[in-house]
Amino acid sequence: MSYSPSSLALRLWSNMQVQDQLQVSQGELSVGKEGLITDRYTAAVVNLGDDAIDVRLGGIYALQRIMEDSPRDQPTVANVLTAYGGPSRRSGDPEEGHPPSED
């Protein structure tokens, strides 16, 4: 099967257009994924401040999942969880069944 030079040029141009569109779509998908991770992160951090223990626990699990899904965000999530579990949380809350620390 032989193609004329103009037919080959048209096919090459068409392939380049498809590749360009694919790159654009991949970029948009990446931006969308990052936006979703940001939304999930924000919601999880808000949950850490909730009064209900089950909601706070859900926030911790959500942050764990973000760490699995986004290696880029692992240090940030680890810092948040470390700060969340810091001295103020370790002191205990008698209303939640945790005895206060004996400092």
Gaussian input, Z-matrix of N, CA and C with variables (Angstrom, degrees):
# hf/3-21g

backbone

0 1
 N
 C     1     B1
 C     2     B2     1     A1
 N     3     B3     2     A2     1     D1
 C     4     B4     3     A3     2     D2
 C     5     B5     4     A4     3     D3
 N     6     B6     5     A5     4     D4
 C     7     B7     6     A6     5     D5
 C     8     B8     7     A7     6     D6
 N     9     B9     8     A8     7     D7
 C    10    B10     9     A9     8     D8
 C    11    B11    10    A10     9     D9
 N    12    B12    11    A11    10    D10
 C    13    B13    12    A12    11    D11
 C    14    B14    13    A13    12    D12
 N    15    B15    14    A14    13    D13
 C    16    B16    15    A15    14    D14
 C    17    B17    16    A16    15    D15
 N    18    B18    17    A17    16    D16
 C    19    B19    18    A18    17    D17
 C    20    B20    19    A19    18    D18
 N    21    B21    20    A20    19    D19
 C    22    B22    21    A21    20    D20
 C    23    B23    22    A22    21    D21
 N    24    B24    23    A23    22    D22
 C    25    B25    24    A24    23    D23
 C    26    B26    25    A25    24    D24
 N    27    B27    26    A26    25    D25
 C    28    B28    27    A27    26    D26
 C    29    B29    28    A28    27    D27
 N    30    B30    29    A29    28    D28
 C    31    B31    30    A30    29    D29
 C    32    B32    31    A31    30    D30
 N    33    B33    32    A32    31    D31
 C    34    B34    33    A33    32    D32
 C    35    B35    34    A34    33    D33
 N    36    B36    35    A35    34    D34
 C    37    B37    36    A36    35    D35
 C    38    B38    37    A37    36    D36
 N    39    B39    38    A38    37    D37
 C    40    B40    39    A39    38    D38
 C    41    B41    40    A40    39    D39
 N    42    B42    41    A41    40    D40
 C    43    B43    42    A42    41    D41
 C    44    B44    43    A43    42    D42
 N    45    B45    44    A44    43    D43
 C    46    B46    45    A45    44    D44
 C    47    B47    46    A46    45    D45
 N    48    B48    47    A47    46    D46
 C    49    B49    48    A48    47    D47
 C    50    B50    49    A49    48    D48
 N    51    B51    50    A50    49    D49
 C    52    B52    51    A51    50    D50
 C    53    B53    52    A52    51    D51
 N    54    B54    53    A53    52    D52
 C    55    B55    54    A54    53    D53
 C    56    B56    55    A55    54    D54
 N    57    B57    56    A56    55    D55
 C    58    B58    57    A57    56    D56
 C    59    B59    58    A58    57    D57
 N    60    B60    59    A59    58    D58
 C    61    B61    60    A60    59    D59
 C    62    B62    61    A61    60    D60
 N    63    B63    62    A62    61    D61
 C    64    B64    63    A63    62    D62
 C    65    B65    64    A64    63    D63
 N    66    B66    65    A65    64    D64
 C    67    B67    66    A66    65    D65
 C    68    B68    67    A67    66    D66
 N    69    B69    68    A68    67    D67
 C    70    B70    69    A69    68    D68
 C    71    B71    70    A70    69    D69
 N    72    B72    71    A71    70    D70
 C    73    B73    72    A72    71    D71
 C    74    B74    73    A73    72    D72
 N    75    B75    74    A74    73    D73
 C    76    B76    75    A75    74    D74
 C    77    B77    76    A76    75    D75
 N    78    B78    77    A77    76    D76
 C    79    B79    78    A78    77    D77
 C    80    B80    79    A79    78    D78
 N    81    B81    80    A80    79    D79
 C    82    B82    81    A81    80    D80
 C    83    B83    82    A82    81    D81
 N    84    B84    83    A83    82    D82
 C    85    B85    84    A84    83    D83
 C    86    B86    85    A85    84    D84
 N    87    B87    86    A86    85    D85
 C    88    B88    87    A87    86    D86
 C    89    B89    88    A88    87    D87
 N    90    B90    89    A89    88    D88
 C    91    B91    90    A90    89    D89
 C    92    B92    91    A91    90    D90
 N    93    B93    92    A92    91    D91
 C    94    B94    93    A93    92    D92
 C    95    B95    94    A94    93    D93
 N    96    B96    95    A95    94    D94
 C    97    B97    96    A96    95    D95
 C    98    B98    97    A97    96    D96
 N    99    B99    98    A98    97    D97
 C   100   B100    99    A99    98    D98
 C   101   B101   100   A100    99    D99
 N   102   B102   101   A101   100   D100
 C   103   B103   102   A102   101   D101
 C   104   B104   103   A103   102   D102
 N   105   B105   104   A104   103   D103
 C   106   B106   105   A105   104   D104
 C   107   B107   106   A106   105   D105
 N   108   B108   107   A107   106   D106
 C   109   B109   108   A108   107   D107
 C   110   B110   109   A109   108   D108
 N   111   B111   110   A110   109   D109
 C   112   B112   111   A111   110   D110
 C   113   B113   112   A112   111   D111
 N   114   B114   113   A113   112   D112
 C   115   B115   114   A114   113   D113
 C   116   B116   115   A115   114   D114
 N   117   B117   116   A116   115   D115
 C   118   B118   117   A117   116   D116
 C   119   B119   118   A118   117   D117
 N   120   B120   119   A119   118   D118
 C   121   B121   120   A120   119   D119
 C   122   B122   121   A121   120   D120
 N   123   B123   122   A122   121   D121
 C   124   B124   123   A123   122   D122
 C   125   B125   124   A124   123   D123
 N   126   B126   125   A125   124   D124
 C   127   B127   126   A126   125   D125
 C   128   B128   127   A127   126   D126
 N   129   B129   128   A128   127   D127
 C   130   B130   129   A129   128   D128
 C   131   B131   130   A130   129   D129
 N   132   B132   131   A131   130   D130
 C   133   B133   132   A132   131   D131
 C   134   B134   133   A133   132   D132
 N   135   B135   134   A134   133   D133
 C   136   B136   135   A135   134   D134
 C   137   B137   136   A136   135   D135
 N   138   B138   137   A137   136   D136
 C   139   B139   138   A138   137   D137
 C   140   B140   139   A139   138   D138
 N   141   B141   140   A140   139   D139
 C   142   B142   141   A141   140   D140
 C   143   B143   142   A142   141   D141
 N   144   B144   143   A143   142   D142
 C   145   B145   144   A144   143   D143
 C   146   B146   145   A145   144   D144
 N   147   B147   146   A146   145   D145
 C   148   B148   147   A147   146   D146
 C   149   B149   148   A148   147   D147
 N   150   B150   149   A149   148   D148
 C   151   B151   150   A150   149   D149
 C   152   B152   151   A151   150   D150
 N   153   B153   152   A152   151   D151
 C   154   B154   153   A153   152   D152
 C   155   B155   154   A154   153   D153
 N   156   B156   155   A155   154   D154
 C   157   B157   156   A156   155   D155
 C   158   B158   157   A157   156   D156
 N   159   B159   158   A158   157   D157
 C   160   B160   159   A159   158   D158
 C   161   B161   160   A160   159   D159
 N   162   B162   161   A161   160   D160
 C   163   B163   162   A162   161   D161
 C   164   B164   163   A163   162   D162
 N   165   B165   164   A164   163   D163
 C   166   B166   165   A165   164   D164
 C   167   B167   166   A166   165   D165
 N   168   B168   167   A167   166   D166
 C   169   B169   168   A168   167   D167
 C   170   B170   169   A169   168   D168
 N   171   B171   170   A170   169   D169
 C   172   B172   171   A171   170   D170
 C   173   B173   172   A172   171   D171
 N   174   B174   173   A173   172   D172
 C   175   B175   174   A174   173   D173
 C   176   B176   175   A175   174   D174
 N   177   B177   176   A176   175   D175
 C   178   B178   177   A177   176   D176
 C   179   B179   178   A178   177   D177
 N   180   B180   179   A179   178   D178
 C   181   B181   180   A180   179   D179
 C   182   B182   181   A181   180   D180
 N   183   B183   182   A182   181   D181
 C   184   B184   183   A183   182   D182
 C   185   B185   184   A184   183   D183
 N   186   B186   185   A185   184   D184
 C   187   B187   186   A186   185   D185
 C   188   B188   187   A187   186   D186
 N   189   B189   188   A188   187   D187
 C   190   B190   189   A189   188   D188
 C   191   B191   190   A190   189   D189
 N   192   B192   191   A191   190   D190
 C   193   B193   192   A192   191   D191
 C   194   B194   193   A193   192   D192
 N   195   B195   194   A194   193   D193
 C   196   B196   195   A195   194   D194
 C   197   B197   196   A196   195   D195
 N   198   B198   197   A197   196   D196
 C   199   B199   198   A198   197   D197
 C   200   B200   199   A199   198   D198
 N   201   B201   200   A200   199   D199
 C   202   B202   201   A201   200   D200
 C   203   B203   202   A202   201   D201
 N   204   B204   203   A203   202   D202
 C   205   B205   204   A204   203   D203
 C   206   B206   205   A205   204   D204
 N   207   B207   206   A206   205   D205
 C   208   B208   207   A207   206   D206
 C   209   B209   208   A208   207   D207
 N   210   B210   209   A209   208   D208
 C   211   B211   210   A210   209   D209
 C   212   B212   211   A211   210   D210
 N   213   B213   212   A212   211   D211
 C   214   B214   213   A213   212   D212
 C   215   B215   214   A214   213   D213
 N   216   B216   215   A215   214   D214
 C   217   B217   216   A216   215   D215
 C   218   B218   217   A217   216   D216
 N   219   B219   218   A218   217   D217
 C   220   B220   219   A219   218   D218
 C   221   B221   220   A220   219   D219
 N   222   B222   221   A221   220   D220
 C   223   B223   222   A222   221   D221
 C   224   B224   223   A223   222   D222
 N   225   B225   224   A224   223   D223
 C   226   B226   225   A225   224   D224
 C   227   B227   226   A226   225   D225
 N   228   B228   227   A227   226   D226
 C   229   B229   228   A228   227   D227
 C   230   B230   229   A229   228   D228
 N   231   B231   230   A230   229   D229
 C   232   B232   231   A231   230   D230
 C   233   B233   232   A232   231   D231
 N   234   B234   233   A233   232   D232
 C   235   B235   234   A234   233   D233
 C   236   B236   235   A235   234   D234
 N   237   B237   236   A236   235   D235
 C   238   B238   237   A237   236   D236
 C   239   B239   238   A238   237   D237
 N   240   B240   239   A239   238   D238
 C   241   B241   240   A240   239   D239
 C   242   B242   241   A241   240   D240
 N   243   B243   242   A242   241   D241
 C   244   B244   243   A243   242   D242
 C   245   B245   244   A244   243   D243
 N   246   B246   245   A245   244   D244
 C   247   B247   246   A246   245   D245
 C   248   B248   247   A247   246   D246
 N   249   B249   248   A248   247   D247
 C   250   B250   249   A249   248   D248
 C   251   B251   250   A250   249   D249
 N   252   B252   251   A251   250   D250
 C   253   B253   252   A252   251   D251
 C   254   B254   253   A253   252   D252
 N   255   B255   254   A254   253   D253
 C   256   B256   255   A255   254   D254
 C   257   B257   256   A256   255   D255
 N   258   B258   257   A257   256   D256
 C   259   B259   258   A258   257   D257
 C   260   B260   259   A259   258   D258
 N   261   B261   260   A260   259   D259
 C   262   B262   261   A261   260   D260
 C   263   B263   262   A262   261   D261
 N   264   B264   263   A263   262   D262
 C   265   B265   264   A264   263   D263
 C   266   B266   265   A265   264   D264
 N   267   B267   266   A266   265   D265
 C   268   B268   267   A267   266   D266
 C   269   B269   268   A268   267   D267
 N   270   B270   269   A269   268   D268
 C   271   B271   270   A270   269   D269
 C   272   B272   271   A271   270   D270
 N   273   B273   272   A272   271   D271
 C   274   B274   273   A273   272   D272
 C   275   B275   274   A274   273   D273
 N   276   B276   275   A275   274   D274
 C   277   B277   276   A276   275   D275
 C   278   B278   277   A277   276   D276
 N   279   B279   278   A278   277   D277
 C   280   B280   279   A279   278   D278
 C   281   B281   280   A280   279   D279
 N   282   B282   281   A281   280   D280
 C   283   B283   282   A282   281   D281
 C   284   B284   283   A283   282   D282
 N   285   B285   284   A284   283   D283
 C   286   B286   285   A285   284   D284
 C   287   B287   286   A286   285   D285
 N   288   B288   287   A287   286   D286
 C   289   B289   288   A288   287   D287
 C   290   B290   289   A289   288   D288
 N   291   B291   290   A290   289   D289
 C   292   B292   291   A291   290   D290
 C   293   B293   292   A292   291   D291
 N   294   B294   293   A293   292   D292
 C   295   B295   294   A294   293   D293
 C   296   B296   295   A295   294   D294
 N   297   B297   296   A296   295   D295
 C   298   B298   297   A297   296   D296
 C   299   B299   298   A298   297   D297
 N   300   B300   299   A299   298   D298
 C   301   B301   300   A300   299   D299
 C   302   B302   301   A301   300   D300
 N   303   B303   302   A302   301   D301
 C   304   B304   303   A303   302   D302
 C   305   B305   304   A304   303   D303
 N   306   B306   305   A305   304   D304
 C   307   B307   306   A306   305   D305
 C   308   B308   307   A307   306   D306

   B1=1.4421
   B2=1.5278
   B3=1.2917
   B4=1.4623
   B5=1.5282
   B6=1.2998
   B7=1.4654
   B8=1.5185
   B9=1.2873
   B10=1.4601
   B11=1.5251
   B12=1.3230
   B13=1.4704
   B14=1.5253
   B15=1.3171
   B16=1.4657
   B17=1.5254
   B18=1.3351
   B19=1.4612
   B20=1.5261
   B21=1.3251
   B22=1.4649
   B23=1.5258
   B24=1.3154
   B25=1.4681
   B26=1.5231
   B27=1.3380
   B28=1.4648
   B29=1.5325
   B30=1.3245
   B31=1.4693
   B32=1.5348
   B33=1.3140
   B34=1.4637
   B35=1.5202
   B36=1.3250
   B37=1.4662
   B38=1.5232
   B39=1.3307
   B40=1.4649
   B41=1.5298
   B42=1.3265
   B43=1.4674
   B44=1.5291
   B45=1.3124
   B46=1.4642
   B47=1.5227
   B48=1.3290
   B49=1.4604
   B50=1.5253
   B51=1.3238
   B52=1.4657
   B53=1.5238
   B54=1.3170
   B55=1.4607
   B56=1.5256
   B57=1.3200
   B58=1.4665
   B59=1.5230
   B60=1.3255
   B61=1.4648
   B62=1.5246
   B63=1.3280
   B64=1.4612
   B65=1.5281
   B66=1.3122
   B67=1.4657
   B68=1.5226
   B69=1.3211
   B70=1.4574
   B71=1.5270
   B72=1.3256
   B73=1.4735
   B74=1.5184
   B75=1.3277
   B76=1.4624
   B77=1.5225
   B78=1.3165
   B79=1.4614
   B80=1.5163
   B81=1.3322
   B82=1.4642
   B83=1.5199
   B84=1.3222
   B85=1.4624
   B86=1.5256
   B87=1.3114
   B88=1.4594
   B89=1.5282
   B90=1.3289
   B91=1.4598
   B92=1.5302
   B93=1.3197
   B94=1.4651
   B95=1.5165
   B96=1.3166
   B97=1.4658
   B98=1.5282
   B99=1.3165
   B100=1.4673
   B101=1.5288
   B102=1.3269
   B103=1.4635
   B104=1.5180
   B105=1.3212
   B106=1.4580
   B107=1.5247
   B108=1.3204
   B109=1.4653
   B110=1.5228
   B111=1.3226
   B112=1.4640
   B113=1.5225
   B114=1.3257
   B115=1.4664
   B116=1.5258
   B117=1.3194
   B118=1.4679
   B119=1.5305
   B120=1.3266
   B121=1.4591
   B122=1.5284
   B123=1.3196
   B124=1.4592
   B125=1.5274
   B126=1.3258
   B127=1.4688
   B128=1.5297
   B129=1.3161
   B130=1.4660
   B131=1.5269
   B132=1.3232
   B133=1.4666
   B134=1.5287
   B135=1.3267
   B136=1.4694
   B137=1.5260
   B138=1.3175
   B139=1.4615
   B140=1.5242
   B141=1.3191
   B142=1.4699
   B143=1.5253
   B144=1.3189
   B145=1.4598
   B146=1.5192
   B147=1.3117
   B148=1.4572
   B149=1.5295
   B150=1.3341
   B151=1.4649
   B152=1.5272
   B153=1.3237
   B154=1.4662
   B155=1.5299
   B156=1.3149
   B157=1.4630
   B158=1.5210
   B159=1.3390
   B160=1.4644
   B161=1.5335
   B162=1.3129
   B163=1.4667
   B164=1.5284
   B165=1.3240
   B166=1.4738
   B167=1.5294
   B168=1.3181
   B169=1.4605
   B170=1.5337
   B171=1.3162
   B172=1.4627
   B173=1.5235
   B174=1.3233
   B175=1.4653
   B176=1.5168
   B177=1.3281
   B178=1.4675
   B179=1.5211
   B180=1.3388
   B181=1.4623
   B182=1.5274
   B183=1.3198
   B184=1.4654
   B185=1.5255
   B186=1.3270
   B187=1.4606
   B188=1.5290
   B189=1.3138
   B190=1.4653
   B191=1.5315
   B192=1.3238
   B193=1.4621
   B194=1.5244
   B195=1.3171
   B196=1.4700
   B197=1.5221
   B198=1.3206
   B199=1.4704
   B200=1.5303
   B201=1.3209
   B202=1.4584
   B203=1.5307
   B204=1.3228
   B205=1.4571
   B206=1.5230
   B207=1.3241
   B208=1.4616
   B209=1.5299
   B210=1.3135
   B211=1.4670
   B212=1.5293
   B213=1.3277
   B214=1.4728
   B215=1.5293
   B216=1.3377
   B217=1.4605
   B218=1.5331
   B219=1.3194
   B220=1.4580
   B221=1.5304
   B222=1.3369
   B223=1.4701
   B224=1.5325
   B225=1.3181
   B226=1.4647
   B227=1.5194
   B228=1.3304
   B229=1.4628
   B230=1.5281
   B231=1.3140
   B232=1.4692
   B233=1.5299
   B234=1.3222
   B235=1.4691
   B236=1.5229
   B237=1.3294
   B238=1.4654
   B239=1.5279
   B240=1.3189
   B241=1.4613
   B242=1.5249
   B243=1.3143
   B244=1.4621
   B245=1.5212
   B246=1.3217
   B247=1.4662
   B248=1.5239
   B249=1.3107
   B250=1.4689
   B251=1.5279
   B252=1.3097
   B253=1.4611
   B254=1.5157
   B255=1.3134
   B256=1.4580
   B257=1.5140
   B258=1.3182
   B259=1.4588
   B260=1.5275
   B261=1.3266
   B262=1.4630
   B263=1.5260
   B264=1.3101
   B265=1.4653
   B266=1.5239
   B267=1.2909
   B268=1.4577
   B269=1.5221
   B270=1.3286
   B271=1.4602
   B272=1.5180
   B273=1.3312
   B274=1.4557
   B275=1.5101
   B276=1.3001
   B277=1.4521
   B278=1.5210
   B279=1.3343
   B280=1.4692
   B281=1.5231
   B282=1.3374
   B283=1.4543
   B284=1.5226
   B285=1.3082
   B286=1.4566
   B287=1.5176
   B288=1.3076
   B289=1.4485
   B290=1.5098
   B291=1.3270
   B292=1.4451
   B293=1.5148
   B294=1.3034
   B295=1.4608
   B296=1.5060
   B297=1.3261
   B298=1.4681
   B299=1.5251
   B300=1.3227
   B301=1.4705
   B302=1.5297
   B303=1.3074
   B304=1.4625
   B305=1.5187
   B306=1.3197
   B307=1.4705
   B308=1.5003
   A1=108.04
   A2=116.50
   A3=120.02
   A4=109.66
   A5=113.42
   A6=120.48
   A7=108.60
   A8=115.05
   A9=119.33
   A10=108.18
   A11=117.65
   A12=120.14
   A13=113.09
   A14=117.05
   A15=118.71
   A16=110.89
   A17=117.76
   A18=121.56
   A19=110.64
   A20=116.70
   A21=120.83
   A22=111.04
   A23=116.40
   A24=120.27
   A25=110.69
   A26=115.92
   A27=120.20
   A28=110.83
   A29=117.28
   A30=121.00
   A31=110.59
   A32=116.19
   A33=120.36
   A34=110.66
   A35=116.89
   A36=121.14
   A37=110.57
   A38=116.91
   A39=121.76
   A40=110.81
   A41=116.99
   A42=120.80
   A43=111.47
   A44=116.26
   A45=119.77
   A46=110.28
   A47=117.81
   A48=121.43
   A49=110.32
   A50=116.01
   A51=120.34
   A52=109.74
   A53=117.68
   A54=121.12
   A55=111.46
   A56=116.51
   A57=119.96
   A58=111.00
   A59=116.63
   A60=120.66
   A61=110.78
   A62=116.34
   A63=120.34
   A64=110.76
   A65=117.45
   A66=120.90
   A67=111.49
   A68=116.63
   A69=120.43
   A70=109.94
   A71=116.62
   A72=120.82
   A73=111.39
   A74=117.04
   A75=120.36
   A76=111.13
   A77=116.79
   A78=120.43
   A79=111.56
   A80=116.42
   A81=120.31
   A82=111.21
   A83=116.64
   A84=120.88
   A85=110.51
   A86=116.74
   A87=121.08
   A88=111.27
   A89=116.42
   A90=120.61
   A91=110.45
   A92=116.56
   A93=120.76
   A94=111.89
   A95=116.35
   A96=120.59
   A97=110.53
   A98=116.85
   A99=120.49
   A100=110.70
   A101=116.61
   A102=120.25
   A103=111.43
   A104=116.58
   A105=120.86
   A106=111.01
   A107=116.61
   A108=120.01
   A109=110.25
   A110=117.27
   A111=120.75
   A112=110.93
   A113=117.08
   A114=120.56
   A115=111.20
   A116=116.42
   A117=120.32
   A118=110.88
   A119=116.38
   A120=121.49
   A121=110.54
   A122=116.10
   A123=120.91
   A124=110.83
   A125=116.50
   A126=120.19
   A127=111.04
   A128=117.10
   A129=120.32
   A130=111.23
   A131=116.84
   A132=120.01
   A133=110.44
   A134=117.07
   A135=120.28
   A136=109.49
   A137=117.38
   A138=121.11
   A139=112.59
   A140=117.68
   A141=120.23
   A142=111.79
   A143=117.15
   A144=121.11
   A145=114.07
   A146=117.63
   A147=120.96
   A148=110.55
   A149=115.99
   A150=120.75
   A151=112.60
   A152=117.57
   A153=121.42
   A154=110.50
   A155=115.78
   A156=120.92
   A157=111.85
   A158=117.79
   A159=119.84
   A160=111.35
   A161=117.47
   A162=120.84
   A163=109.44
   A164=116.49
   A165=119.92
   A166=110.77
   A167=116.23
   A168=120.33
   A169=110.56
   A170=116.35
   A171=120.30
   A172=111.59
   A173=116.57
   A174=120.51
   A175=111.84
   A176=116.16
   A177=120.13
   A178=110.21
   A179=116.59
   A180=119.96
   A181=111.76
   A182=116.73
   A183=120.22
   A184=110.65
   A185=116.93
   A186=119.83
   A187=111.09
   A188=116.54
   A189=119.78
   A190=110.04
   A191=116.38
   A192=120.38
   A193=110.70
   A194=117.06
   A195=120.05
   A196=110.05
   A197=116.42
   A198=119.79
   A199=110.70
   A200=117.16
   A201=120.80
   A202=111.20
   A203=116.42
   A204=121.18
   A205=113.63
   A206=117.58
   A207=120.42
   A208=110.91
   A209=116.91
   A210=119.85
   A211=112.82
   A212=116.50
   A213=120.67
   A214=111.98
   A215=116.23
   A216=120.70
   A217=113.81
   A218=118.04
   A219=120.54
   A220=113.53
   A221=119.45
   A222=117.96
   A223=113.00
   A224=117.12
   A225=120.69
   A226=110.82
   A227=116.32
   A228=120.31
   A229=110.17
   A230=117.09
   A231=120.25
   A232=110.36
   A233=117.20
   A234=120.22
   A235=111.52
   A236=116.75
   A237=120.58
   A238=110.00
   A239=116.48
   A240=119.68
   A241=111.67
   A242=116.72
   A243=120.20
   A244=110.54
   A245=116.38
   A246=120.22
   A247=110.45
   A248=117.29
   A249=121.47
   A250=110.62
   A251=116.48
   A252=120.16
   A253=112.66
   A254=117.15
   A255=121.94
   A256=113.74
   A257=116.97
   A258=122.34
   A259=114.99
   A260=118.31
   A261=118.77
   A262=111.09
   A263=118.93
   A264=122.03
   A265=110.89
   A266=117.91
   A267=121.07
   A268=112.16
   A269=116.62
   A270=118.84
   A271=111.68
   A272=117.81
   A273=121.03
   A274=112.55
   A275=114.54
   A276=122.56
   A277=106.67
   A278=117.43
   A279=120.03
   A280=113.26
   A281=117.93
   A282=120.36
   A283=112.29
   A284=117.42
   A285=120.96
   A286=111.80
   A287=117.03
   A288=120.03
   A289=115.45
   A290=116.92
   A291=120.20
   A292=109.18
   A293=117.24
   A294=118.15
   A295=110.92
   A296=117.37
   A297=118.72
   A298=110.28
   A299=115.04
   A300=118.46
   A301=108.54
   A302=114.12
   A303=120.05
   A304=110.13
   A305=117.58
   A306=121.82
   A307=111.19
   D1=127.20
   D2=-179.84
   D3=-116.45
   D4=148.02
   D5=179.97
   D6=-118.75
   D7=147.84
   D8=175.91
   D9=-76.03
   D10=158.12
   D11=178.52
   D12=-56.73
   D13=-38.23
   D14=179.95
   D15=-69.85
   D16=-34.42
   D17=177.35
   D18=-67.05
   D19=-42.31
   D20=177.67
   D21=-64.13
   D22=-40.58
   D23=178.55
   D24=-63.36
   D25=-41.04
   D26=178.87
   D27=-64.76
   D28=-41.84
   D29=178.29
   D30=-64.13
   D31=-43.92
   D32=179.10
   D33=-61.88
   D34=-45.70
   D35=178.36
   D36=-61.23
   D37=-42.56
   D38=179.31
   D39=-62.21
   D40=-43.95
   D41=178.04
   D42=-62.64
   D43=-39.35
   D44=178.72
   D45=-65.80
   D46=-38.02
   D47=178.51
   D48=-64.45
   D49=-42.39
   D50=179.13
   D51=-63.34
   D52=-43.46
   D53=178.72
   D54=-63.10
   D55=-42.06
   D56=177.56
   D57=-61.66
   D58=-44.50
   D59=179.88
   D60=-64.68
   D61=-37.52
   D62=177.54
   D63=-63.07
   D64=-42.52
   D65=177.72
   D66=-62.95
   D67=-41.93
   D68=178.12
   D69=-62.46
   D70=-44.97
   D71=-179.78
   D72=-63.12
   D73=-40.70
   D74=178.07
   D75=-64.50
   D76=-38.39
   D77=177.17
   D78=-64.92
   D79=-42.65
   D80=178.38
   D81=-64.57
   D82=-38.18
   D83=177.97
   D84=-64.49
   D85=-41.20
   D86=178.79
   D87=-63.70
   D88=-43.60
   D89=177.90
   D90=-62.87
   D91=-41.99
   D92=178.30
   D93=-62.85
   D94=-41.54
   D95=179.08
   D96=-64.25
   D97=-43.14
   D98=179.05
   D99=-63.46
   D100=-39.48
   D101=178.12
   D102=-64.18
   D103=-39.67
   D104=178.21
   D105=-64.70
   D106=-43.08
   D107=178.31
   D108=-62.85
   D109=-40.50
   D110=177.83
   D111=-61.98
   D112=-43.60
   D113=178.13
   D114=-62.89
   D115=-43.36
   D116=179.05
   D117=-63.71
   D118=-41.44
   D119=179.41
   D120=-61.89
   D121=-46.87
   D122=-179.40
   D123=-60.27
   D124=-46.27
   D125=179.64
   D126=-63.29
   D127=-40.52
   D128=-179.40
   D129=-64.89
   D130=-42.15
   D131=179.42
   D132=-65.62
   D133=-39.02
   D134=176.02
   D135=-60.77
   D136=-41.02
   D137=179.41
   D138=-62.20
   D139=-30.14
   D140=179.26
   D141=-62.63
   D142=-26.23
   D143=-179.13
   D144=-92.75
   D145=3.32
   D146=-177.98
   D147=-71.45
   D148=153.80
   D149=178.97
   D150=-73.18
   D151=-28.90
   D152=-176.41
   D153=-82.57
   D154=129.67
   D155=-178.18
   D156=-61.58
   D157=-37.51
   D158=-178.45
   D159=-67.56
   D160=-32.53
   D161=177.49
   D162=-71.03
   D163=-42.12
   D164=177.02
   D165=-61.67
   D166=-43.01
   D167=178.56
   D168=-62.14
   D169=-39.98
   D170=175.30
   D171=-59.99
   D172=-37.99
   D173=176.72
   D174=-63.60
   D175=-39.05
   D176=178.02
   D177=-64.90
   D178=-45.71
   D179=178.75
   D180=-63.82
   D181=-37.27
   D182=178.19
   D183=-64.27
   D184=-40.61
   D185=177.60
   D186=-66.62
   D187=-36.41
   D188=176.51
   D189=-60.98
   D190=-43.35
   D191=179.79
   D192=-65.02
   D193=-37.95
   D194=177.33
   D195=-62.53
   D196=-39.67
   D197=178.00
   D198=-60.88
   D199=-37.41
   D200=179.14
   D201=-71.63
   D202=-39.00
   D203=-175.78
   D204=-80.64
   D205=-24.74
   D206=-173.89
   D207=-135.74
   D208=87.24
   D209=178.65
   D210=-53.93
   D211=-31.14
   D212=179.75
   D213=-61.53
   D214=-31.07
   D215=-176.95
   D216=-94.37
   D217=0.85
   D218=-177.15
   D219=-56.97
   D220=-46.22
   D221=179.63
   D222=-61.70
   D223=-39.31
   D224=179.93
   D225=-64.54
   D226=-46.15
   D227=-179.93
   D228=-64.43
   D229=-41.32
   D230=178.57
   D231=-61.21
   D232=-40.57
   D233=178.18
   D234=-64.32
   D235=-40.98
   D236=179.17
   D237=-63.73
   D238=-46.61
   D239=-179.03
   D240=-65.62
   D241=-36.49
   D242=176.92
   D243=-64.74
   D244=-44.43
   D245=178.77
   D246=-66.14
   D247=-38.94
   D248=-179.41
   D249=-64.19
   D250=-39.55
   D251=-178.88
   D252=-89.83
   D253=16.89
   D254=-177.87
   D255=-68.81
   D256=-168.82
   D257=-173.50
   D258=-55.00
   D259=-34.90
   D260=-177.61
   D261=-67.35
   D262=-31.91
   D263=178.05
   D264=-81.45
   D265=-30.38
   D266=-178.03
   D267=-73.92
   D268=-17.76
   D269=-176.63
   D270=-68.58
   D271=-18.73
   D272=175.90
   D273=90.38
   D274=156.33
   D275=179.24
   D276=-136.57
   D277=106.98
   D278=-176.91
   D279=-55.67
   D280=-30.04
   D281=-179.42
   D282=-68.71
   D283=-21.91
   D284=-179.31
   D285=-103.98
   D286=13.93
   D287=177.07
   D288=84.40
   D289=10.33
   D290=177.53
   D291=-106.72
   D292=122.17
   D293=178.64
   D294=-68.90
   D295=146.32
   D296=176.98
   D297=-66.17
   D298=151.20
   D299=-179.90
   D300=-71.26
   D301=156.36
   D302=-178.60
   D303=-101.70
   D304=59.75
   D305=179.78
   D306=-82.45

